[in-house]
Amino acid sequence: MHKGFIITASVLGAVAVGLGAFGAHGLKSLASPAQLTTYETAVKYQFYHVFALLLTALLYAHFPVNGVIVSGKMFIAGMAIFSGSLYLLTFLQIAGYNQFYWLGAITPIGGLLLVLAWVWLAISVYRYNG
């Protein structure tokens, strides 16, 4: 078990619940349908990968290799970049700062990290010889 990943996943899960509730109630009157969709995508992917991080923490007990740790760190970075850029983009657009549209170009970097984290996790577990 990797205690740090469990704590991080718990905090990020609580944040996802809070941001999801805020989006469902607080943003409805402020955001356009497209902005709400972007925001909801950020919340969904954060939630999905909170569970991935929990899984990674639990897998580490059975597969205690560095690759599992790297995978967990990539999940965290991917969530921060993917969901974080979408949250920021949505809030800036609602505030009228449309010149920051380029933040959307950062989002795929986070998505790539999430994909790589899954692949790295699979490879690390596959190669484990314990």
A tleap script that builds the chain and sets N, CA, C and O, in Angstrom:
source leaprc.protein.ff14SB
mol = sequence {
  NMET HIE LYS GLY PHE ILE ILE THR ALA SER
  VAL LEU GLY ALA VAL ALA VAL GLY LEU GLY
  ALA PHE GLY ALA HIE GLY LEU LYS SER LEU
  ALA SER PRO ALA GLN LEU THR THR TYR GLU
  THR ALA VAL LYS TYR GLN PHE TYR HIE VAL
  PHE ALA LEU LEU LEU THR ALA LEU LEU TYR
  ALA HIE PHE PRO VAL ASN GLY VAL ILE VAL
  SER GLY LYS MET PHE ILE ALA GLY MET ALA
  ILE PHE SER GLY SER LEU TYR LEU LEU THR
  PHE LEU GLN ILE ALA GLY TYR ASN GLN PHE
  TYR TRP LEU GLY ALA ILE THR PRO ILE GLY
  GLY LEU LEU LEU VAL LEU ALA TRP VAL TRP
  LEU ALA ILE SER VAL TYR ARG TYR ASN CGLY
}
set mol.1.N position { 0.845 -1.176 0.000 }
set mol.1.CA position { 0.000 0.000 0.000 }
set mol.1.C position { 0.888 1.235 0.000 }
set mol.1.O position { 1.928 1.259 0.658 }
set mol.2.N position { 0.487 2.231 -0.719 }
set mol.2.CA position { 1.223 3.489 -0.754 }
set mol.2.C position { 0.365 4.553 -0.087 }
set mol.2.O position { -0.570 5.085 -0.684 }
set mol.3.N position { 0.700 4.851 1.157 }
set mol.3.CA position { -0.098 5.756 1.988 }
set mol.3.C position { -0.245 7.149 1.371 }
set mol.3.O position { -1.322 7.743 1.426 }
set mol.4.N position { 0.831 7.666 0.786 }
set mol.4.CA position { 0.783 9.000 0.184 }
set mol.4.C position { -0.221 9.093 -0.952 }
set mol.4.O position { -0.921 10.096 -1.090 }
set mol.5.N position { -0.291 8.048 -1.764 }
set mol.5.CA position { -1.258 8.043 -2.868 }
set mol.5.C position { -2.685 7.963 -2.347 }
set mol.5.O position { -3.589 8.582 -2.910 }
set mol.6.N position { -2.892 7.207 -1.277 }
set mol.6.CA position { -4.241 7.097 -0.714 }
set mol.6.C position { -4.684 8.450 -0.156 }
set mol.6.O position { -5.825 8.864 -0.361 }
set mol.7.N position { -3.793 9.127 0.538 }
set mol.7.CA position { -4.118 10.451 1.084 }
set mol.7.C position { -4.381 11.441 -0.044 }
set mol.7.O position { -5.352 12.196 -0.002 }
set mol.8.N position { -3.514 11.436 -1.048 }
set mol.8.CA position { -3.691 12.347 -2.188 }
set mol.8.C position { -5.000 12.063 -2.918 }
set mol.8.O position { -5.731 12.990 -3.268 }
set mol.9.N position { -5.294 10.797 -3.146 }
set mol.9.CA position { -6.546 10.431 -3.818 }
set mol.9.C position { -7.751 10.864 -2.994 }
set mol.9.O position { -8.750 11.319 -3.552 }
set mol.10.N position { -7.669 10.731 -1.691 }
set mol.10.CA position { -8.774 11.138 -0.828 }
set mol.10.C position { -9.017 12.640 -0.909 }
set mol.10.O position { -10.160 13.088 -1.007 }
set mol.11.N position { -7.946 13.404 -0.867 }
set mol.11.CA position { -8.069 14.860 -0.967 }
set mol.11.C position { -8.611 15.259 -2.348 }
set mol.11.O position { -9.519 16.084 -2.452 }
set mol.12.N position { -8.041 14.661 -3.406 }
set mol.12.CA position { -8.507 14.987 -4.755 }
set mol.12.C position { -9.947 14.536 -4.981 }
set mol.12.O position { -10.682 15.174 -5.734 }
set mol.13.N position { -10.356 13.446 -4.339 }
set mol.13.CA position { -11.747 13.007 -4.421 }
set mol.13.C position { -12.674 14.005 -3.755 }
set mol.13.O position { -13.726 14.335 -4.304 }
set mol.14.N position { -12.296 14.495 -2.572 }
set mol.14.CA position { -13.107 15.509 -1.883 }
set mol.14.C position { -13.197 16.789 -2.709 }
set mol.14.O position { -14.256 17.411 -2.793 }
set mol.15.N position { -12.081 17.173 -3.314 }
set mol.15.CA position { -12.071 18.367 -4.177 }
set mol.15.C position { -12.995 18.160 -5.378 }
set mol.15.O position { -13.725 19.072 -5.766 }
set mol.16.N position { -12.963 16.964 -5.964 }
set mol.16.CA position { -13.832 16.672 -7.112 }
set mol.16.C position { -15.306 16.758 -6.729 }
set mol.16.O position { -16.117 17.283 -7.491 }
set mol.17.N position { -15.652 16.247 -5.556 }
set mol.17.CA position { -17.045 16.346 -5.094 }
set mol.17.C position { -17.431 17.813 -4.940 }
set mol.17.O position { -18.490 18.237 -5.402 }
set mol.18.N position { -16.567 18.578 -4.290 }
set mol.18.CA position { -16.854 20.005 -4.095 }
set mol.18.C position { -16.972 20.765 -5.405 }
set mol.18.O position { -17.899 21.554 -5.588 }
set mol.19.N position { -16.034 20.530 -6.315 }
set mol.19.CA position { -16.085 21.218 -7.608 }
set mol.19.C position { -17.273 20.749 -8.434 }
set mol.19.O position { -17.874 21.542 -9.159 }
set mol.20.N position { -17.616 19.476 -8.332 }
set mol.20.CA position { -18.784 18.970 -9.047 }
set mol.20.C position { -20.064 19.601 -8.532 }
set mol.20.O position { -20.925 19.993 -9.320 }
set mol.21.N position { -20.197 19.702 -7.223 }
set mol.21.CA position { -21.380 20.340 -6.640 }
set mol.21.C position { -21.441 21.816 -7.017 }
set mol.21.O position { -22.510 22.342 -7.328 }
set mol.22.N position { -20.289 22.479 -6.986 }
set mol.22.CA position { -20.253 23.885 -7.384 }
set mol.22.C position { -20.674 24.047 -8.841 }
set mol.22.O position { -21.414 24.968 -9.187 }
set mol.23.N position { -20.200 23.155 -9.677 }
set mol.23.CA position { -20.568 23.209 -11.091 }
set mol.23.C position { -22.049 22.972 -11.309 }
set mol.23.O position { -22.677 23.627 -12.140 }
set mol.24.N position { -22.607 22.025 -10.555 }
set mol.24.CA position { -24.028 21.686 -10.717 }
set mol.24.C position { -24.937 22.781 -10.195 }
set mol.24.O position { -26.056 22.937 -10.684 }
set mol.25.N position { -24.482 23.536 -9.219 }
set mol.25.CA position { -25.356 24.532 -8.601 }
set mol.25.C position { -24.890 25.965 -8.841 }
set mol.25.O position { -25.686 26.816 -9.240 }
set mol.26.N position { -23.622 26.237 -8.603 }
set mol.26.CA position { -23.130 27.601 -8.676 }
set mol.26.C position { -22.849 28.118 -10.074 }
set mol.26.O position { -22.971 29.317 -10.325 }
set mol.27.N position { -22.478 27.243 -10.976 }
set mol.27.CA position { -22.101 27.699 -12.324 }
set mol.27.C position { -23.266 27.719 -13.310 }
set mol.27.O position { -23.172 28.360 -14.357 }
set mol.28.N position { -24.354 27.033 -12.996 }
set mol.28.CA position { -25.472 26.908 -13.954 }
set mol.28.C position { -25.936 28.262 -14.480 }
set mol.28.O position { -26.232 28.397 -15.667 }
set mol.29.N position { -26.000 29.252 -13.618 }
set mol.29.CA position { -26.507 30.563 -14.043 }
set mol.29.C position { -25.418 31.449 -14.639 }
set mol.29.O position { -25.716 32.490 -15.225 }
set mol.30.N position { -24.168 31.046 -14.496 }
set mol.30.CA position { -23.056 31.875 -14.958 }
set mol.30.C position { -22.425 31.398 -16.256 }
set mol.30.O position { -21.921 32.200 -17.042 }
set mol.31.N position { -22.456 30.094 -16.474 }
set mol.31.CA position { -21.714 29.502 -17.588 }
set mol.31.C position { -22.627 29.142 -18.747 }
set mol.31.O position { -23.807 28.842 -18.566 }
set mol.32.N position { -22.056 29.179 -19.930 }
set mol.32.CA position { -22.775 28.730 -21.124 }
set mol.32.C position { -22.829 27.197 -21.102 }
set mol.32.O position { -22.085 26.565 -20.353 }
set mol.33.N position { -23.698 26.602 -21.916 }
set mol.33.CA position { -23.727 25.138 -21.980 }
set mol.33.C position { -22.367 24.539 -22.371 }
set mol.33.O position { -21.981 23.499 -21.836 }
set mol.34.N position { -21.655 25.164 -23.274 }
set mol.34.CA position { -20.336 24.662 -23.677 }
set mol.34.C position { -19.349 24.740 -22.515 }
set mol.34.O position { -18.554 23.822 -22.316 }
set mol.35.N position { -19.392 25.816 -21.757 }
set mol.35.CA position { -18.506 25.959 -20.612 }
set mol.35.C position { -18.836 24.918 -19.539 }
set mol.35.O position { -17.934 24.353 -18.920 }
set mol.36.N position { -20.120 24.670 -19.322 }
set mol.36.CA position { -20.524 23.645 -18.354 }
set mol.36.C position { -20.057 22.258 -18.785 }
set mol.36.O position { -19.641 21.449 -17.956 }
set mol.37.N position { -20.128 21.993 -20.075 }
set mol.37.CA position { -19.662 20.700 -20.585 }
set mol.37.C position { -18.164 20.546 -20.354 }
set mol.37.O position { -17.706 19.478 -19.947 }
set mol.38.N position { -17.409 21.586 -20.605 }
set mol.38.CA position { -15.965 21.566 -20.368 }
set mol.38.C position { -15.673 21.318 -18.894 }
set mol.38.O position { -14.818 20.504 -18.548 }
set mol.39.N position { -16.387 22.022 -18.037 }
set mol.39.CA position { -16.202 21.888 -16.600 }
set mol.39.C position { -16.556 20.475 -16.134 }
set mol.39.O position { -15.830 19.878 -15.339 }
set mol.40.N position { -17.661 19.951 -16.626 }
set mol.40.CA position { -18.089 18.600 -16.256 }
set mol.40.C position { -17.075 17.549 -16.715 }
set mol.40.O position { -16.861 16.550 -16.028 }
set mol.41.N position { -16.458 17.772 -17.862 }
set mol.41.CA position { -15.415 16.859 -18.338 }
set mol.41.C position { -14.246 16.852 -17.351 }
set mol.41.O position { -13.705 15.794 -17.032 }
set mol.42.N position { -13.864 18.029 -16.874 }
set mol.42.CA position { -12.774 18.121 -15.901 }
set mol.42.C position { -13.102 17.342 -14.635 }
set mol.42.O position { -12.265 16.599 -14.121 }
set mol.43.N position { -14.325 17.515 -14.132 }
set mol.43.CA position { -14.728 16.821 -12.903 }
set mol.43.C position { -14.745 15.310 -13.122 }
set mol.43.O position { -14.246 14.558 -12.286 }
set mol.44.N position { -15.319 14.861 -14.247 }
set mol.44.CA position { -15.395 13.422 -14.520 }
set mol.44.C position { -14.014 12.784 -14.590 }
set mol.44.O position { -13.776 11.744 -13.976 }
set mol.45.N position { -13.113 13.397 -15.328 }
set mol.45.CA position { -11.778 12.815 -15.471 }
set mol.45.C position { -11.008 12.850 -14.161 }
set mol.45.O position { -10.231 11.940 -13.872 }
set mol.46.N position { -11.216 13.890 -13.370 }
set mol.46.CA position { -10.574 13.920 -12.062 }
set mol.46.C position { -11.092 12.766 -11.212 }
set mol.46.O position { -10.315 12.068 -10.561 }
set mol.47.N position { -12.410 12.570 -11.219 }
set mol.47.CA position { -12.986 11.481 -10.428 }
set mol.47.C position { -12.506 10.115 -10.898 }
set mol.47.O position { -12.123 9.278 -10.082 }
set mol.48.N position { -12.525 9.887 -12.197 }
set mol.48.CA position { -12.059 8.594 -12.721 }
set mol.48.C position { -10.641 8.296 -12.238 }
set mol.48.O position { -10.328 7.171 -11.849 }
set mol.49.N position { -9.808 9.302 -12.270 }
set mol.49.CA position { -8.402 9.065 -11.987 }
set mol.49.C position { -8.079 9.123 -10.498 }
set mol.49.O position { -6.996 8.706 -10.085 }
set mol.50.N position { -9.003 9.633 -9.689 }
set mol.50.CA position { -8.889 9.451 -8.245 }
set mol.50.C position { -8.952 7.958 -7.938 }
set mol.50.O position { -8.169 7.446 -7.137 }
set mol.51.N position { -9.888 7.265 -8.582 }
set mol.51.CA position { -9.995 5.819 -8.394 }
set mol.51.C position { -8.769 5.091 -8.961 }
set mol.51.O position { -8.326 4.091 -8.396 }
set mol.52.N position { -8.233 5.581 -10.052 }
set mol.52.CA position { -7.013 4.988 -10.610 }
set mol.52.C position { -5.855 5.138 -9.626 }
set mol.52.O position { -5.055 4.219 -9.454 }
set mol.53.N position { -5.772 6.296 -8.986 }
set mol.53.CA position { -4.707 6.523 -8.010 }
set mol.53.C position { -4.891 5.620 -6.783 }
set mol.53.O position { -3.915 5.095 -6.248 }
set mol.54.N position { -6.128 5.442 -6.345 }
set mol.54.CA position { -6.387 4.510 -5.243 }
set mol.54.C position { -5.983 3.091 -5.629 }
set mol.54.O position { -5.362 2.377 -4.841 }
set mol.55.N position { -6.337 2.694 -6.836 }
set mol.55.CA position { -5.960 1.368 -7.321 }
set mol.55.C position { -4.442 1.220 -7.342 }
set mol.55.O position { -3.907 0.184 -6.946 }
set mol.56.N position { -3.770 2.237 -7.795 }
set mol.56.CA position { -2.312 2.221 -7.857 }
set mol.56.C position { -1.719 2.060 -6.452 }
set mol.56.O position { -0.769 1.303 -6.250 }
set mol.57.N position { -2.292 2.779 -5.494 }
set mol.57.CA position { -1.814 2.682 -4.110 }
set mol.57.C position { -1.973 1.263 -3.580 }
set mol.57.O position { -1.080 0.742 -2.912 }
set mol.58.N position { -3.100 0.644 -3.873 }
set mol.58.CA position { -3.351 -0.714 -3.402 }
set mol.58.C position { -2.496 -1.736 -4.145 }
set mol.58.O position { -2.020 -2.698 -3.543 }
set mol.59.N position { -2.298 -1.538 -5.435 }
set mol.59.CA position { -1.466 -2.452 -6.212 }
set mol.59.C position { -0.017 -2.441 -5.735 }
set mol.59.O position { 0.686 -3.447 -5.834 }
set mol.60.N position { 0.417 -1.310 -5.224 }
set mol.60.CA position { 1.805 -1.207 -4.766 }
set mol.60.C position { 2.108 -2.213 -3.653 }
set mol.60.O position { 3.253 -2.642 -3.504 }
set mol.61.N position { 1.096 -2.592 -2.872 }
set mol.61.CA position { 1.306 -3.585 -1.821 }
set mol.61.C position { 1.682 -4.943 -2.409 }
set mol.61.O position { 2.427 -5.702 -1.788 }
set mol.62.N position { 1.178 -5.251 -3.591 }
set mol.62.CA position { 1.444 -6.544 -4.230 }
set mol.62.C position { 2.559 -6.475 -5.272 }
set mol.62.O position { 3.197 -7.481 -5.581 }
set mol.63.N position { 2.782 -5.285 -5.803 }
set mol.63.CA position { 3.795 -5.078 -6.844 }
set mol.63.C position { 4.662 -3.878 -6.451 }
set mol.63.O position { 4.549 -2.815 -7.060 }
set mol.64.N position { 5.525 -4.034 -5.441 }
set mol.64.CA position { 6.294 -2.902 -4.915 }
set mol.64.C position { 7.492 -2.533 -5.784 }
set mol.64.O position { 8.644 -2.704 -5.385 }
set mol.65.N position { 7.201 -2.029 -6.968 }
set mol.65.CA position { 8.262 -1.620 -7.891 }
set mol.65.C position { 8.132 -0.134 -8.189 }
set mol.65.O position { 7.061 0.462 -8.070 }
set mol.66.N position { 9.258 0.437 -8.579 }
set mol.66.CA position { 9.293 1.870 -8.858 }
set mol.66.C position { 8.302 2.276 -9.952 }
set mol.66.O position { 7.759 3.380 -9.910 }
set mol.67.N position { 8.065 1.407 -10.918 }
set mol.67.CA position { 7.151 1.745 -12.007 }
set mol.67.C position { 5.741 2.033 -11.534 }
set mol.67.O position { 5.048 2.862 -12.124 }
set mol.68.N position { 5.307 1.365 -10.483 }
set mol.68.CA position { 3.978 1.628 -9.932 }
set mol.68.C position { 3.951 3.027 -9.308 }
set mol.68.O position { 2.959 3.745 -9.434 }
set mol.69.N position { 5.022 3.406 -8.646 }
set mol.69.CA position { 5.127 4.758 -8.072 }
set mol.69.C position { 5.113 5.808 -9.189 }
set mol.69.O position { 4.421 6.822 -9.092 }
set mol.70.N position { 5.875 5.556 -10.232 }
set mol.70.CA position { 5.916 6.487 -11.370 }
set mol.70.C position { 4.518 6.635 -11.966 }
set mol.70.O position { 4.094 7.742 -12.298 }
set mol.71.N position { 3.817 5.537 -12.098 }
set mol.71.CA position { 2.467 5.570 -12.623 }
set mol.71.C position { 1.562 6.451 -11.757 }
set mol.71.O position { 0.809 7.273 -12.280 }
set mol.72.N position { 1.636 6.283 -10.444 }
set mol.72.CA position { 0.830 7.111 -9.546 }
set mol.72.C position { 1.145 8.588 -9.682 }
set mol.72.O position { 0.245 9.428 -9.678 }
set mol.73.N position { 2.418 8.899 -9.801 }
set mol.73.CA position { 2.812 10.304 -9.977 }
set mol.73.C position { 2.303 10.858 -11.307 }
set mol.73.O position { 1.924 12.026 -11.395 }
set mol.74.N position { 2.297 10.012 -12.344 }
set mol.74.CA position { 1.759 10.459 -13.631 }
set mol.74.C position { 0.254 10.675 -13.543 }
set mol.74.O position { -0.269 11.602 -14.162 }
set mol.75.N position { -0.457 9.829 -12.779 }
set mol.75.CA position { -1.889 10.061 -12.578 }
set mol.75.C position { -2.126 11.415 -11.914 }
set mol.75.O position { -3.015 12.162 -12.323 }
set mol.76.N position { -1.335 11.731 -10.897 }
set mol.76.CA position { -1.498 13.008 -10.201 }
set mol.76.C position { -1.203 14.176 -11.141 }
set mol.76.O position { -1.984 15.124 -11.220 }
set mol.77.N position { -0.084 14.106 -11.847 }
set mol.77.CA position { 0.280 15.189 -12.775 }
set mol.77.C position { -0.745 15.308 -13.894 }
set mol.77.O position { -1.112 16.416 -14.286 }
set mol.78.N position { -1.207 14.176 -14.407 }
set mol.78.CA position { -2.201 14.199 -15.473 }
set mol.78.C position { -3.501 14.837 -15.029 }
set mol.78.O position { -4.090 15.631 -15.762 }
set mol.79.N position { -3.953 14.494 -13.825 }
set mol.79.CA position { -5.172 15.126 -13.300 }
set mol.79.C position { -4.986 16.628 -13.153 }
set mol.79.O position { -5.857 17.414 -13.527 }
set mol.80.N position { -3.842 17.017 -12.605 }
set mol.80.CA position { -3.574 18.441 -12.390 }
set mol.80.C position { -3.580 19.205 -13.710 }
set mol.80.O position { -4.169 20.282 -13.806 }
set mol.81.N position { -2.930 18.652 -14.719 }
set mol.81.CA position { -2.817 19.358 -15.992 }
set mol.81.C position { -4.116 19.254 -16.792 }
set mol.81.O position { -4.595 20.261 -17.314 }
set mol.82.N position { -4.694 18.055 -16.897 }
set mol.82.CA position { -5.909 17.877 -17.694 }
set mol.82.C position { -7.083 18.618 -17.052 }
set mol.82.O position { -7.638 19.547 -17.637 }
set mol.83.N position { -7.447 18.199 -15.855 }
set mol.83.CA position { -8.611 18.820 -15.218 }
set mol.83.C position { -8.321 20.262 -14.831 }
set mol.83.O position { -9.169 21.138 -15.001 }
set mol.84.N position { -7.116 20.509 -14.310 }
set mol.84.CA position { -6.766 21.869 -13.900 }
set mol.84.C position { -6.863 22.880 -15.028 }
set mol.84.O position { -7.366 23.986 -14.832 }
set mol.85.N position { -6.384 22.505 -16.207 }
set mol.85.CA position { -6.450 23.446 -17.332 }
set mol.85.C position { -7.898 23.691 -17.756 }
set mol.85.O position { -8.250 24.801 -18.154 }
set mol.86.N position { -8.736 22.659 -17.671 }
set mol.86.CA position { -10.148 22.835 -18.036 }
set mol.86.C position { -10.902 23.679 -17.012 }
set mol.86.O position { -11.741 24.501 -17.378 }
set mol.87.N position { -10.600 23.475 -15.720 }
set mol.87.CA position { -11.216 24.318 -14.689 }
set mol.87.C position { -10.821 25.771 -14.907 }
set mol.87.O position { -11.665 26.667 -14.913 }
set mol.88.N position { -9.531 25.987 -15.084 }
set mol.88.CA position { -9.020 27.344 -15.263 }
set mol.88.C position { -9.607 27.992 -16.513 }
set mol.88.O position { -10.021 29.151 -16.482 }
set mol.89.N position { -9.640 27.252 -17.596 }
set mol.89.CA position { -10.213 27.766 -18.839 }
set mol.89.C position { -11.666 28.175 -18.640 }
set mol.89.O position { -12.079 29.243 -19.093 }
set mol.90.N position { -12.438 27.337 -17.968 }
set mol.90.CA position { -13.853 27.640 -17.731 }
set mol.90.C position { -13.999 28.897 -16.883 }
set mol.90.O position { -14.766 29.794 -17.233 }
set mol.91.N position { -13.275 28.970 -15.777 }
set mol.91.CA position { -13.397 30.131 -14.904 }
set mol.91.C position { -12.959 31.422 -15.592 }
set mol.91.O position { -13.591 32.464 -15.417 }
set mol.92.N position { -11.891 31.356 -16.366 }
set mol.92.CA position { -11.425 32.545 -17.079 }
set mol.92.C position { -12.429 32.990 -18.143 }
set mol.92.O position { -12.647 34.188 -18.326 }
set mol.93.N position { -13.037 32.040 -18.840 }
set mol.93.CA position { -14.049 32.392 -19.841 }
set mol.93.C position { -15.273 33.023 -19.181 }
set mol.93.O position { -15.815 34.004 -19.690 }
set mol.94.N position { -15.709 32.471 -18.061 }
set mol.94.CA position { -16.855 33.045 -17.350 }
set mol.94.C position { -16.547 34.468 -16.904 }
set mol.94.O position { -17.421 35.333 -16.937 }
set mol.95.N position { -15.308 34.713 -16.488 }
set mol.95.CA position { -14.888 36.041 -16.051 }
set mol.95.C position { -14.660 36.997 -17.218 }
set mol.95.O position { -14.399 38.182 -17.007 }
set mol.96.N position { -14.756 36.490 -18.443 }
set mol.96.CA position { -14.599 37.339 -19.618 }
set mol.96.C position { -13.184 37.433 -20.145 }
set mol.96.O position { -12.912 38.243 -21.031 }
set mol.97.N position { -12.286 36.632 -19.630 }
set mol.97.CA position { -10.895 36.631 -20.090 }
set mol.97.C position { -10.723 35.605 -21.203 }
set mol.97.O position { -10.119 34.552 -21.001 }
set mol.98.N position { -11.253 35.917 -22.362 }
set mol.98.CA position { -11.241 34.967 -23.477 }
set mol.98.C position { -9.891 34.856 -24.170 }
set mol.98.O position { -9.706 33.979 -25.014 }
set mol.99.N position { -8.951 35.719 -23.834 }
set mol.99.CA position { -7.631 35.649 -24.459 }
set mol.99.C position { -6.825 34.442 -23.987 }
set mol.99.O position { -5.755 34.158 -24.526 }
set mol.100.N position { -7.330 33.741 -22.992 }
set mol.100.CA position { -6.625 32.566 -22.482 }
set mol.100.C position { -7.128 31.271 -23.105 }
set mol.100.O position { -6.993 30.200 -22.513 }
set mol.101.N position { -7.702 31.367 -24.283 }
set mol.101.CA position { -8.205 30.197 -25.009 }
set mol.101.C position { -7.096 29.159 -25.231 }
set mol.101.O position { -7.376 27.965 -25.342 }
set mol.102.N position { -5.851 29.611 -25.296 }
set mol.102.CA position { -4.715 28.726 -25.545 }
set mol.102.C position { -4.528 27.693 -24.430 }
set mol.102.O position { -3.813 26.708 -24.615 }
set mol.103.N position { -5.164 27.910 -23.278 }
set mol.103.CA position { -5.076 26.907 -22.208 }
set mol.103.C position { -5.624 25.560 -22.668 }
set mol.103.O position { -5.213 24.515 -22.162 }
set mol.104.N position { -6.543 25.581 -23.619 }
set mol.104.CA position { -7.084 24.345 -24.162 }
set mol.104.C position { -6.011 23.487 -24.820 }
set mol.104.O position { -6.167 22.271 -24.935 }
set mol.105.N position { -4.923 24.116 -25.251 }
set mol.105.CA position { -3.831 23.367 -25.880 }
set mol.105.C position { -2.985 22.616 -24.844 }
set mol.105.O position { -2.239 21.705 -25.203 }
set mol.106.N position { -3.094 22.982 -23.591 }
set mol.106.CA position { -2.346 22.306 -22.524 }
set mol.106.C position { -3.057 21.019 -22.100 }
set mol.106.O position { -2.416 20.055 -21.681 }
set mol.107.N position { -4.366 21.015 -22.211 }
set mol.107.CA position { -5.184 19.894 -21.751 }
set mol.107.C position { -4.716 18.543 -22.306 }
set mol.107.O position { -4.624 17.585 -21.539 }
set mol.108.N position { -4.417 18.427 -23.605 }
set mol.108.CA position { -3.978 17.119 -24.118 }
set mol.108.C position { -2.686 16.599 -23.487 }
set mol.108.O position { -2.456 15.390 -23.467 }
set mol.109.N position { -1.849 17.488 -22.977 }
set mol.109.CA position { -0.638 17.038 -22.285 }
set mol.109.C position { -1.040 16.256 -21.041 }
set mol.109.O position { -0.477 15.201 -20.750 }
set mol.110.N position { -2.011 16.777 -20.316 }
set mol.110.CA position { -2.527 16.057 -19.158 }
set mol.110.C position { -3.173 14.746 -19.555 }
set mol.110.O position { -2.995 13.734 -18.878 }
set mol.111.N position { -3.926 14.755 -20.651 }
set mol.111.CA position { -4.544 13.525 -21.137 }
set mol.111.C position { -3.514 12.489 -21.512 }
set mol.111.O position { -3.686 11.303 -21.233 }
set mol.112.N position { -2.439 12.932 -22.147 }
set mol.112.CA position { -1.356 12.010 -22.511 }
set mol.112.C position { -0.711 11.413 -21.258 }
set mol.112.O position { -0.396 10.223 -21.230 }
set mol.113.N position { -0.517 12.221 -20.240 }
set mol.113.CA position { 0.033 11.700 -18.984 }
set mol.113.C position { -0.889 10.656 -18.360 }
set mol.113.O position { -0.416 9.666 -17.801 }
set mol.114.N position { -2.195 10.871 -18.452 }
set mol.114.CA position { -3.145 9.893 -17.914 }
set mol.114.C position { -3.064 8.577 -18.685 }
set mol.114.O position { -3.070 7.501 -18.087 }
set mol.115.N position { -2.990 8.664 -19.990 }
set mol.115.CA position { -2.856 7.458 -20.811 }
set mol.115.C position { -1.544 6.747 -20.483 }
set mol.115.O position { -1.521 5.530 -20.298 }
set mol.116.N position { -0.462 7.504 -20.413 }
set mol.116.CA position { 0.845 6.909 -20.105 }
set mol.116.C position { 0.862 6.282 -18.718 }
set mol.116.O position { 1.515 5.259 -18.509 }
set mol.117.N position { 0.159 6.877 -17.779 }
set mol.117.CA position { 0.097 6.309 -16.428 }
set mol.117.C position { -0.545 4.927 -16.452 }
set mol.117.O position { -0.064 4.005 -15.794 }
set mol.118.N position { -1.637 4.781 -17.213 }
set mol.118.CA position { -2.285 3.463 -17.338 }
set mol.118.C position { -1.348 2.454 -17.994 }
set mol.118.O position { -1.229 1.319 -17.532 }
set mol.119.N position { -0.693 2.865 -19.056 }
set mol.119.CA position { 0.217 1.966 -19.773 }
set mol.119.C position { 1.401 1.600 -18.883 }
set mol.119.O position { 1.792 0.435 -18.815 }
set mol.120.N position { 1.967 2.587 -18.206 }
set mol.120.CA position { 3.116 2.357 -17.338 }
set mol.120.C position { 2.738 1.415 -16.197 }
set mol.120.O position { 3.528 0.553 -15.813 }
set mol.121.N position { 1.539 1.577 -15.660 }
set mol.121.CA position { 1.063 0.694 -14.602 }
set mol.121.C position { 0.978 -0.747 -15.108 }
set mol.121.O position { 1.428 -1.675 -14.436 }
set mol.122.N position { 0.403 -0.924 -16.285 }
set mol.122.CA position { 0.274 -2.267 -16.859 }
set mol.122.C position { 1.644 -2.899 -17.100 }
set mol.122.O position { 1.861 -4.062 -16.760 }
set mol.123.N position { 2.551 -2.147 -17.675 }
set mol.123.CA position { 3.888 -2.676 -17.952 }
set mol.123.C position { 4.616 -3.014 -16.647 }
set mol.123.O position { 5.273 -4.050 -16.546 }
set mol.124.N position { 4.497 -2.148 -15.669 }
set mol.124.CA position { 5.185 -2.383 -14.394 }
set mol.124.C position { 4.688 -3.637 -13.700 }
set mol.124.O position { 5.485 -4.412 -13.173 }
set mol.125.N position { 3.393 -3.841 -13.694 }
set mol.125.CA position { 2.828 -5.043 -13.068 }
set mol.125.C position { 3.196 -6.284 -13.875 }
set mol.125.O position { 3.521 -7.328 -13.309 }
set mol.126.N position { 3.144 -6.163 -15.199 }
set mol.126.CA position { 3.493 -7.289 -16.063 }
set mol.126.C position { 4.932 -7.747 -15.846 }
set mol.126.O position { 5.209 -8.946 -15.812 }
set mol.127.N position { 5.832 -6.802 -15.700 }
set mol.127.CA position { 7.254 -7.129 -15.563 }
set mol.127.C position { 7.659 -7.551 -14.150 }
set mol.127.O position { 8.781 -8.011 -13.939 }
set mol.128.N position { 6.779 -7.402 -13.212 }
set mol.128.CA position { 7.111 -7.718 -11.818 }
set mol.128.C position { 7.418 -9.193 -11.663 }
set mol.128.O position { 6.674 -10.047 -12.146 }
set mol.129.N position { 8.516 -9.490 -10.987 }
set mol.129.CA position { 8.943 -10.877 -10.772 }
set mol.129.C position { 9.061 -11.206 -9.299 }
set mol.129.O position { 9.991 -11.908 -8.904 }
set mol.130.N position { 8.162 -10.729 -8.490 }
set mol.130.CA position { 8.280 -10.935 -7.040 }
set mol.130.C position { 7.645 -12.150 -6.626 }
set mol.130.O position { 7.651 -12.476 -5.439 }
savepdb mol mol.pdb
quit
